[in-house]
Structure formats: structure tokens, C-alpha cells
Amino acid sequence: MDEVGEKRVRTKRSCSPESSDKRSGDEVDWVRDLPESLLSHVLLNLPTKDVVKTSVLSSKWRYLWRYVPGLDLDCRDFTEPNTFVSFIDSFMSFHSDSCWRKCKIRFYCNLNGDEVTEKAHMARWINAFVKRKLQYLDLAWGAVEIPPILYMCDSLVSLKLCGVILPKLEFVSLPRVKVMVLDLVKFANDLSLEMLISGCLVLESLTLCRRHNDNVKVLRVSSQSLLRFNYNGSSYKGLHDDPVVEIDAPKLEDLKLSHHLSACFITNKLSSLVEADINIEFNFGLGKKFDPNDQSKREMIRNFLAGISSVKNLFIAPCTLEVIYEYSRCEPLPLFCNLSYLSVDFYNHRWELLPIFLESCPNLKSLVVGSTTSPKKRTSILCGPRYLLSSLEYVEIESPLKGDAMEMRLVSYLLGNSPILKKLTVYWDDSSRKEAEYELLTIQKRSSSCQIFVF
């Protein structure tokens, strides 16, 4: 064992095997005196390959790794796939009757293309997990079907799956699962995913990263307990064009949506919503444009905006802001009366898209604005009267400014229409910093108490 390893385990004493059981009057070995149950809990939070290395520390540690109630393994740490499989089987034999806390397995190996063998390993291990009352499962595996018994495990608290196949399910009962992450999972059909979610009776956090061929046309998230939902759609066209996302979660507090290809987002009134991060464009990209005569699309956008209108903190992507602007030219936006914090980006400093939305935020206190490069030709903008931002107190322009006319119009708009503004923070390009400070002094401020900070 090297010196660094010794220092991690011992305090004020040598850690060689020969001296492990010796101690002088003024030396304290805190780790050595810990009970095995506590040591096992500490080791549970380390990768298994590192846990095994502790066997060389002393005679007490020689077999301690075998009794850690969980696994954290990556097949890439093994020279041969079969060695990886054998290690897991051997480790499980040490825990034939004990309960397990955690299991994290990353299996990217190729067992000579033998799908039958892979399914056999998966089935054997999943059955062992359920028998051992596993609480936390984090499983990444190439396209292999998960046995249905997993979805009736009454001990699971957290379920994370990546790359696997969810079969047709007749029954789901996961009464203790609070956290679920489904990353690039392929589902048998719409109903399989819907049943999995609804079968988690106390689910609080759901993260869903979709693959382009996941077999889901209408994604329904229906949960009476869900507090956080993070949805990230694929950037590739799948088996279904224009997929639909439905959200029925009355207790939802944190919502994150990111998908440009979903044509329809349906939400019931999310009255408990605290924070939302919206990066969607209702499939108006790739040459498709907003059609003001499409009444069904307008109704869907109207209902979606009304559904999230109770939010307190909101992050809006530039593509979403453009859709909101296009929609606002047809009918008024709903009021976001609870909105206190808004962070929004727009394309190429096209800040004229912003005022129309700000008019629907009567109690906004903090605003953060940024800019990003536009990948395509943008929509036309109709200028209109500027209304007072009567509640705005803090503004931050986080994209470095260079002092061009469009940027200065944005600063002028914010300073000239915010009667109680307390602080404006701007970040300026170093090459134009002196000119910037001079130009800011020439802009008329509606709030006499506003402080301007330039970085």
C-alpha cells in the first residue's frame, strides 16, 4: 500500500499490516475503531473497484468488502465481459439472505452477440435484487428487456434505467419509488410507460430522456404525487411524427421541458408550480411556421400558457419566446400574476420580442436577459407602445454588450420604463468599456434610486 493510501485510512500512526494491531498511548485510529456496520455503510458509497482495494489495509479489512450491501460496477473496468459477469455472481453469493441497499451497474460489453445469454444474466440478477429487497437501482445496459418482476418490487425507492427495453406490462406496483430516471429507454407502447408512472404511488421526481425510436406517440405523465418533472426529447425524428406530451400532476412544483419536435403539450392547471424551464417550439422548426389560422394549434398554446401561468420562477428559451410572440399577435397572453423571477434569452439581441411578454407579468421583480446566435431567419417584429414595468426591481444583462444601437435601445427601454428599479447589472466587452460607461450616463432613468453596475 502506498503512503497516500495509508494517510486516507490512518491518523497519526503507521498503517502497514504488521503494525495494524499496535497502538501507542497518544495515537488514535478513528477508522479502525468504527464498527463494521458503519464501515460497511461508508464503503457503500464508493465504486466497488475501490472498495475491493481496501482488503490490503489490514486483516480486519481483508474480507470486509464482501459484506457491503451493494454494488457499483462498470464492465469497462474488467478486461473480459465474462469476468465482469462472474464477479457479480460471486458477490451475490456472499449475500444470499441479506438485504441490499444500492446497486449501480454499467454493462456496455458485447457477449459475442448472444442476446439469449444477456437476457439470462439480466433475469437472474433482477430476481436476486428483488429477493434481497433492493432499495436503489441504477442500471445501464444495451437494448435488453427488463423482466416484469422488477416492476412489482415493493422495496425500491429509486429506479434509474438507461438503454433498456420496457416490455408490455400487465401490472405495475412500485409503492415506495420516489425517484425515477428513464434515459433512452425503449417502450413497448404508450401504455407501458403510462402504467409504469401511474404504478409509482408516491413518485416525487421523474426524469425522462427520450430516444428517437421509443415507440411512444402520446406520452402521458399522470401522477397525484409528482413534484419534479424533467423532460428531454430526442432531436431526431422517431417512429411517430409530432409526438404529444400530456401532463396531469396537480402537485408539480418544478417543470423542465426541452424538445423542439413535440407538436403538442397538454397540461392541466399547474397551480403549485414554483419553477419552470421551457425550451420548446411546438414543432415549428425545420421550415414550419406558426399559422394564425390554425385554431387547434392556437388553442393548444393558449391552454399550455394558462397551465403554467401560476409559476413563480420562469426560464424561457429563445425559440419559445418567438412562439409566444407569434401567438400574442393573434390573441392576448394570460397573466402570470405570481411570476417574480424571469430569465429569458432571445436571438441576436432581438429584444423587441420581450416587452409583449413582460406586459403579462404585473408582479415581476427580477429579470435576467441574454442573447444567442440565431440558426435561421427569424420572424418579423411589429413594434408597439412600451408599457411601464411597474414592479421591476432588479435587472441583469448577462450577455457581454458591445454598445451597438440595438443593445443601447434595450438598456434604454429597461431604464426608461422601470419606475422602482433598484439595480441594473450589465456585462460589457472590454474593448468598448469606456464608451459604455459614458453612454450609460446619458440614458435617462425613470428610477432615481437605480444603481448601475458595469462588469
C-alpha positions as CSV (number, residue, x, y, z in Angstrom):
1,M,0.0,0.0,0.0
2,D,1.4,3.4,-0.9
3,E,1.8,6.4,1.5
4,V,-1.2,8.2,0.2
5,G,-3.5,5.2,0.8
6,E,-2.2,4.9,4.3
7,K,-2.9,8.5,5.2
8,R,-6.5,8.2,4.0
9,V,-7.2,5.4,6.5
10,R,-4.9,6.0,9.4
11,T,-4.5,9.1,11.7
12,K,-1.1,9.6,13.4
13,R,0.1,6.1,13.0
14,S,1.7,3.6,10.6
15,C,-0.7,1.5,8.6
16,S,1.4,-1.5,7.5
17,P,-0.3,-4.9,8.1
18,E,2.4,-5.7,10.7
19,S,1.6,-2.7,12.8
20,S,-2.1,-2.6,12.3
21,D,-2.9,-4.0,15.7
22,K,-0.3,-1.9,17.6
23,R,-1.1,1.5,19.1
24,S,0.8,3.8,21.5
25,G,-0.9,5.7,24.3
26,D,-1.2,9.0,22.3
27,E,-2.2,7.6,18.9
28,V,-5.8,7.4,17.8
29,D,-7.0,5.3,14.8
30,W,-10.6,6.5,14.3
31,V,-11.3,4.4,11.3
32,R,-10.1,1.2,12.9
33,D,-12.4,1.7,15.9
34,L,-15.5,2.2,13.8
35,P,-18.0,-0.7,14.0
36,E,-18.2,-2.9,10.9
37,S,-21.8,-1.8,10.3
38,L,-20.7,1.8,9.9
39,L,-17.7,1.0,7.8
40,S,-19.9,-1.0,5.5
41,H,-22.2,2.0,5.2
42,V,-19.2,4.2,4.2
43,L,-17.9,1.8,1.7
44,L,-21.4,1.5,0.2
45,N,-20.9,5.0,-1.3
46,L,-17.7,4.1,-3.2
47,P,-17.3,2.3,-6.5
48,T,-16.9,-1.4,-5.9
49,K,-13.4,-1.5,-7.5
50,D,-12.2,0.9,-4.9
51,V,-13.9,-1.0,-2.1
52,V,-12.1,-4.2,-3.1
53,K,-8.8,-2.4,-2.8
54,T,-9.3,-1.8,0.9
55,S,-8.8,-5.5,1.5
56,V,-5.0,-4.9,1.7
57,L,-5.2,-2.4,4.6
58,S,-5.3,-4.9,7.4
59,S,-6.6,-8.3,8.5
60,K,-9.8,-6.6,9.6
61,W,-10.4,-5.2,6.1
62,R,-9.4,-8.3,4.2
63,Y,-13.0,-9.6,3.7
64,L,-15.0,-6.5,4.7
65,W,-15.7,-5.6,1.0
66,R,-17.7,-8.8,0.6
67,Y,-20.3,-7.6,3.1
68,V,-21.0,-4.2,1.7
69,P,-24.8,-4.2,0.9
70,G,-24.5,-3.1,-2.7
71,L,-22.6,-2.9,-5.9
72,D,-21.2,-0.1,-8.1
73,L,-19.7,-1.7,-11.2
74,D,-18.7,-0.7,-14.7
75,C,-17.9,-3.5,-17.2
76,R,-15.2,-1.3,-18.7
77,D,-13.1,-1.8,-15.5
78,F,-12.8,-5.5,-16.4
79,T,-10.6,-7.0,-19.2
80,E,-13.3,-9.5,-20.2
81,P,-17.1,-9.4,-20.1
82,N,-17.3,-12.9,-18.6
83,T,-15.1,-11.8,-15.8
84,F,-17.5,-9.0,-15.1
85,V,-20.4,-11.4,-15.0
86,S,-18.6,-13.9,-12.8
87,F,-17.7,-11.2,-10.3
88,I,-21.3,-10.1,-9.9
89,D,-22.4,-13.7,-9.5
90,S,-19.7,-14.4,-6.9
91,F,-20.5,-11.2,-5.0
92,M,-24.2,-12.1,-4.8
93,S,-23.3,-15.5,-3.3
94,F,-21.9,-13.6,-0.3
95,H,-25.4,-12.0,0.3
96,S,-27.7,-14.9,-0.3
97,D,-30.0,-13.9,2.6
98,S,-29.2,-10.3,3.3
99,C,-30.9,-7.1,2.1
100,W,-29.3,-4.8,-0.3
101,R,-29.3,-1.0,-0.3
102,K,-27.8,0.0,-3.7
103,C,-26.9,-1.4,-7.0
104,K,-25.3,0.5,-9.9
105,I,-24.3,-1.5,-12.9
106,R,-23.0,-0.2,-16.3
107,F,-22.9,-3.0,-18.8
108,Y,-21.7,-1.9,-22.3
109,C,-19.9,-5.2,-23.2
110,N,-20.7,-7.5,-26.1
111,L,-21.1,-11.1,-25.1
112,N,-20.4,-12.3,-28.7
113,G,-23.8,-11.0,-29.7
114,D,-25.5,-13.6,-27.6
115,E,-28.9,-12.0,-26.8
116,V,-30.2,-15.1,-25.0
117,T,-27.2,-15.1,-22.6
118,E,-27.6,-11.4,-21.9
119,K,-31.3,-11.9,-21.1
120,A,-30.4,-14.8,-18.8
121,H,-27.9,-12.7,-16.8
122,M,-30.4,-9.9,-16.6
123,A,-33.2,-12.1,-15.4
124,R,-31.0,-13.8,-12.8
125,W,-29.8,-10.6,-11.4
126,I,-33.1,-8.8,-11.3
127,N,-34.7,-11.7,-9.5
128,A,-31.8,-11.6,-7.0
129,F,-32.3,-7.8,-6.5
130,V,-36.0,-8.2,-5.8
131,K,-35.3,-11.1,-3.4
132,R,-32.7,-9.1,-1.5
133,K,-35.1,-6.1,-1.1
134,L,-33.0,-3.7,-3.1
135,Q,-33.8,0.0,-2.5
136,Y,-31.8,1.9,-5.1
137,L,-31.3,0.5,-8.6
138,D,-29.2,2.3,-11.3
139,L,-28.9,0.1,-14.4
140,A,-27.4,1.0,-17.8
141,W,-27.5,-1.8,-20.3
142,G,-27.7,-2.2,-24.1
143,A,-31.1,-3.0,-25.6
144,V,-32.2,-5.8,-23.3
145,E,-35.6,-6.4,-21.9
146,I,-36.1,-6.0,-18.1
147,P,-38.1,-8.8,-16.5
148,P,-41.6,-7.8,-15.3
149,I,-40.8,-8.8,-11.7
150,L,-38.8,-5.6,-11.3
151,Y,-42.0,-3.6,-11.7
152,M,-43.6,-5.3,-8.7
153,C,-40.7,-4.7,-6.3
154,D,-42.1,-3.3,-3.1
155,S,-38.7,-2.3,-1.6
156,L,-37.4,0.0,-4.4
157,V,-37.1,3.7,-3.5
158,S,-35.2,4.9,-6.5
159,L,-35.2,3.4,-10.1
160,K,-32.8,4.6,-12.8
161,L,-32.8,2.8,-16.2
162,C,-30.7,3.6,-19.2
163,G,-30.8,2.0,-22.7
164,V,-33.0,-1.0,-21.7
165,I,-36.3,-2.1,-23.1
166,L,-39.6,-1.8,-21.2
167,P,-41.9,-4.7,-22.2
168,K,-45.7,-4.8,-22.3
169,L,-46.8,-4.7,-18.7
170,E,-50.0,-6.2,-17.3
171,F,-49.5,-4.8,-13.8
172,V,-47.2,-2.3,-12.0
173,S,-46.8,-1.9,-8.3
174,L,-43.9,0.2,-7.0
175,P,-45.4,1.5,-3.8
176,R,-42.2,3.1,-2.4
177,V,-40.5,4.6,-5.6
178,K,-40.0,8.3,-5.1
179,V,-37.3,8.9,-7.8
180,M,-37.4,7.5,-11.3
181,V,-35.0,8.3,-14.2
182,L,-35.7,6.8,-17.7
183,D,-32.8,7.5,-20.0
184,L,-33.1,6.4,-23.6
185,V,-35.4,3.6,-22.7
186,K,-37.4,1.9,-25.4
187,F,-41.1,1.2,-24.5
188,A,-43.3,-1.5,-25.9
189,N,-46.1,1.1,-26.4
190,D,-47.7,4.2,-24.9
191,L,-49.5,2.2,-22.3
192,S,-46.3,0.6,-20.9
193,L,-44.8,4.0,-19.9
194,E,-48.2,5.3,-18.6
195,M,-48.6,2.2,-16.4
196,L,-45.1,2.5,-15.1
197,I,-45.6,6.1,-14.0
198,S,-49.0,5.6,-12.5
199,G,-47.9,2.5,-10.7
200,C,-45.5,4.6,-8.6
201,L,-47.9,5.8,-6.0
202,V,-45.5,8.1,-4.1
203,L,-43.4,9.3,-7.1
204,E,-41.9,12.7,-6.5
205,S,-39.2,13.1,-9.2
206,L,-39.3,11.9,-12.8
207,T,-36.6,12.5,-15.4
208,L,-37.3,11.3,-18.9
209,C,-34.8,11.5,-21.7
210,R,-36.4,10.1,-24.9
211,R,-34.8,8.1,-27.7
212,H,-36.0,8.7,-31.3
213,N,-37.5,5.3,-31.6
214,D,-39.1,4.7,-28.2
215,N,-42.5,3.7,-29.7
216,V,-44.4,6.4,-27.8
217,K,-46.8,8.6,-29.7
218,V,-48.6,10.1,-26.8
219,L,-46.5,10.5,-23.6
220,R,-48.9,10.7,-20.6
221,V,-47.5,11.7,-17.2
222,S,-50.3,11.2,-14.7
223,S,-49.3,11.4,-11.0
224,Q,-51.0,12.8,-8.0
225,S,-47.7,12.9,-6.0
226,L,-45.2,14.2,-8.6
227,L,-43.2,17.3,-7.6
228,R,-40.5,17.5,-10.2
229,F,-40.6,16.5,-13.9
230,N,-37.7,16.9,-16.3
231,Y,-38.5,16.0,-19.9
232,N,-35.8,16.0,-22.6
233,G,-36.9,14.8,-26.1
234,S,-34.8,13.5,-28.8
235,S,-33.5,15.7,-31.6
236,Y,-34.2,13.0,-34.2
237,K,-37.4,12.1,-35.8
238,G,-38.8,8.9,-34.4
239,L,-41.3,6.4,-35.5
240,H,-44.0,9.0,-34.9
241,D,-44.0,12.5,-36.2
242,D,-45.2,15.3,-33.9
243,P,-45.4,13.4,-30.6
244,V,-47.7,14.6,-27.9
245,V,-46.9,15.2,-24.2
246,E,-49.7,15.3,-21.6
247,I,-49.0,16.3,-18.0
248,D,-51.5,15.7,-15.2
249,A,-49.7,16.4,-12.0
250,P,-51.6,18.8,-9.7
251,K,-48.8,19.0,-7.1
252,L,-46.0,19.7,-9.6
253,E,-43.5,22.3,-8.3
254,D,-40.6,22.0,-10.7
255,L,-41.1,21.6,-14.5
256,K,-38.4,21.4,-17.2
257,L,-39.4,20.8,-20.8
258,S,-36.8,20.6,-23.7
259,H,-38.0,19.2,-27.0
260,H,-38.4,21.0,-30.3
261,L,-40.2,18.2,-32.1
262,S,-43.1,17.7,-29.8
263,A,-46.0,19.3,-31.6
264,C,-48.4,19.4,-28.6
265,F,-48.0,19.9,-24.9
266,I,-51.1,19.5,-22.8
267,T,-51.2,20.4,-19.2
268,N,-53.9,20.7,-16.6
269,K,-53.7,23.8,-14.4
270,L,-50.4,23.5,-12.5
271,S,-51.4,25.7,-9.6
272,S,-48.5,24.5,-7.4
273,L,-45.8,25.3,-9.9
274,V,-42.8,27.2,-8.5
275,E,-40.2,26.9,-11.2
276,A,-40.3,26.1,-14.9
277,D,-37.6,25.9,-17.6
278,I,-39.2,25.9,-21.0
279,N,-37.3,25.1,-24.2
280,I,-39.9,24.1,-26.7
281,E,-41.2,25.4,-30.0
282,F,-44.2,23.1,-30.7
283,N,-42.5,21.6,-33.8
284,F,-42.3,25.0,-35.6
285,G,-38.7,24.4,-36.6
286,L,-37.3,22.9,-39.8
287,G,-39.2,25.2,-42.1
288,K,-42.5,25.0,-40.3
289,K,-44.1,28.4,-39.3
290,F,-46.8,29.5,-36.9
291,D,-50.1,29.6,-38.8
292,P,-52.5,32.2,-37.2
293,N,-55.4,30.4,-38.9
294,D,-54.7,27.1,-37.2
295,Q,-57.3,27.3,-34.4
296,S,-56.4,24.0,-32.8
297,K,-52.7,25.0,-32.5
298,R,-53.7,28.3,-31.1
299,E,-55.9,26.7,-28.5
300,M,-53.2,24.2,-27.5
301,I,-50.7,27.1,-27.0
302,R,-53.3,29.1,-25.1
303,N,-54.1,26.2,-22.8
304,F,-50.4,25.4,-22.2
305,L,-49.5,29.0,-21.3
306,A,-52.6,29.1,-19.0
307,G,-51.4,25.9,-17.4
308,I,-48.1,27.2,-16.4
309,S,-49.3,30.8,-15.6
310,S,-49.1,30.2,-11.8
311,V,-45.3,29.8,-11.9
312,K,-43.0,32.0,-9.7
313,N,-39.6,31.5,-11.4
314,L,-39.5,31.1,-15.2
315,F,-36.7,30.4,-17.7
316,I,-37.6,30.8,-21.4
317,A,-35.5,29.7,-24.4
318,P,-35.3,32.0,-27.4
319,C,-37.3,29.6,-29.6
320,T,-40.1,29.5,-27.0
321,L,-40.1,33.3,-26.8
322,E,-40.6,33.6,-30.5
323,V,-43.6,31.2,-30.5
324,I,-45.1,33.2,-27.6
325,Y,-44.6,36.4,-29.6
326,E,-46.2,35.0,-32.7
327,Y,-49.2,33.8,-30.7
328,S,-49.5,37.2,-29.0
329,R,-50.2,38.7,-32.4
330,C,-53.3,36.7,-32.6
331,E,-54.7,36.8,-29.1
332,P,-53.7,38.2,-25.7
333,L,-51.4,36.3,-23.4
334,P,-52.6,35.0,-20.0
335,L,-51.5,36.9,-16.9
336,F,-48.5,35.5,-15.0
337,C,-49.6,37.1,-11.7
338,N,-47.3,35.0,-9.5
339,L,-44.1,35.5,-11.6
340,S,-41.4,37.1,-9.6
341,Y,-38.2,36.0,-11.4
342,L,-37.8,35.7,-15.2
343,S,-34.7,34.6,-17.2
344,V,-35.1,34.8,-20.9
345,D,-32.8,34.6,-24.0
346,F,-33.5,36.0,-27.5
347,Y,-31.8,35.5,-30.8
348,N,-29.3,38.1,-32.0
349,H,-30.3,40.8,-29.5
350,R,-33.9,40.8,-30.8
351,W,-35.1,42.1,-27.5
352,E,-38.3,43.6,-29.1
353,L,-39.8,40.2,-28.6
354,L,-39.6,40.7,-24.8
355,P,-41.9,43.6,-24.0
356,I,-45.1,41.9,-25.1
357,F,-44.4,39.1,-22.6
358,L,-43.4,41.5,-19.8
359,E,-46.8,43.1,-20.1
360,S,-48.3,39.9,-18.8
361,C,-46.1,39.8,-15.7
362,P,-47.6,42.5,-13.4
363,N,-45.6,41.5,-10.3
364,L,-42.2,40.7,-11.8
365,K,-39.3,41.8,-9.6
366,S,-36.1,40.3,-11.2
367,L,-35.2,40.0,-14.8
368,V,-32.2,38.3,-16.4
369,V,-31.8,38.6,-20.2
370,G,-29.3,37.1,-22.6
371,S,-28.7,36.6,-26.3
372,T,-27.7,33.8,-28.5
373,T,-26.9,33.3,-32.2
374,S,-29.9,32.6,-34.5
375,P,-29.6,29.5,-36.6
376,K,-32.2,30.6,-39.2
377,K,-34.1,33.6,-40.5
378,R,-36.3,35.0,-37.7
379,T,-39.9,36.2,-37.7
380,S,-40.8,39.8,-38.4
381,I,-41.4,42.1,-35.4
382,L,-44.2,44.6,-35.1
383,C,-43.2,47.5,-32.7
384,G,-45.8,48.8,-30.4
385,P,-46.1,51.1,-27.3
386,R,-43.9,50.3,-24.3
387,Y,-45.7,49.9,-21.0
388,L,-44.2,50.6,-17.6
389,L,-42.5,47.8,-15.8
390,S,-44.1,49.0,-12.6
391,S,-42.8,46.1,-10.3
392,L,-39.3,45.5,-11.7
393,E,-36.5,46.0,-9.2
394,Y,-33.5,44.1,-10.4
395,V,-32.2,43.5,-14.0
396,E,-29.1,41.7,-15.2
397,I,-28.0,41.7,-18.8
398,E,-25.7,38.7,-18.8
399,S,-24.5,38.6,-22.5
400,P,-21.5,40.9,-22.9
401,L,-22.5,44.1,-24.8
402,K,-20.5,45.9,-27.3
403,G,-22.5,49.1,-27.3
404,D,-24.3,48.9,-30.7
405,A,-27.5,50.7,-31.3
406,M,-29.8,47.7,-30.7
407,E,-28.1,46.9,-27.4
408,M,-28.4,50.5,-26.2
409,R,-32.1,50.6,-27.1
410,L,-32.6,47.6,-24.8
411,V,-30.8,49.3,-21.9
412,S,-32.7,52.5,-22.6
413,Y,-36.0,50.6,-22.6
414,L,-35.3,48.9,-19.2
415,L,-34.1,52.1,-17.5
416,G,-36.8,54.3,-19.0
417,N,-39.7,52.1,-18.2
418,S,-38.9,50.8,-14.7
419,P,-40.0,53.4,-12.1
420,I,-38.8,51.4,-9.0
421,L,-35.7,49.8,-10.5
422,K,-33.0,49.4,-7.8
423,K,-30.2,47.7,-9.6
424,L,-29.1,47.2,-13.3
425,T,-26.1,44.9,-13.9
426,V,-24.5,44.8,-17.3
427,Y,-21.5,42.9,-18.7
428,W,-19.6,44.8,-21.3
429,D,-17.0,43.8,-23.8
430,D,-13.6,45.0,-22.7
431,S,-12.9,46.8,-26.0
432,S,-15.8,49.2,-25.5
433,R,-15.9,49.5,-21.8
434,K,-15.1,53.2,-21.5
435,E,-17.6,54.2,-24.2
436,A,-20.2,52.1,-22.5
437,E,-19.8,53.8,-19.2
438,Y,-20.2,57.2,-20.9
439,E,-23.3,56.1,-22.9
440,L,-25.0,54.7,-19.8
441,L,-24.6,58.1,-18.1
442,T,-26.5,59.7,-21.0
443,I,-29.5,57.4,-20.7
444,Q,-32.5,58.8,-18.8
445,K,-33.5,56.7,-15.8
446,R,-37.1,56.7,-14.6
447,S,-36.0,55.5,-11.2
448,S,-33.8,58.0,-9.3
449,S,-32.6,55.3,-6.9
450,C,-31.3,52.9,-9.5
451,Q,-27.7,51.8,-9.3
452,I,-25.9,50.7,-12.4
453,F,-23.0,48.1,-12.2
454,V,-20.8,47.5,-15.2
455,F,-18.5,44.4,-15.3
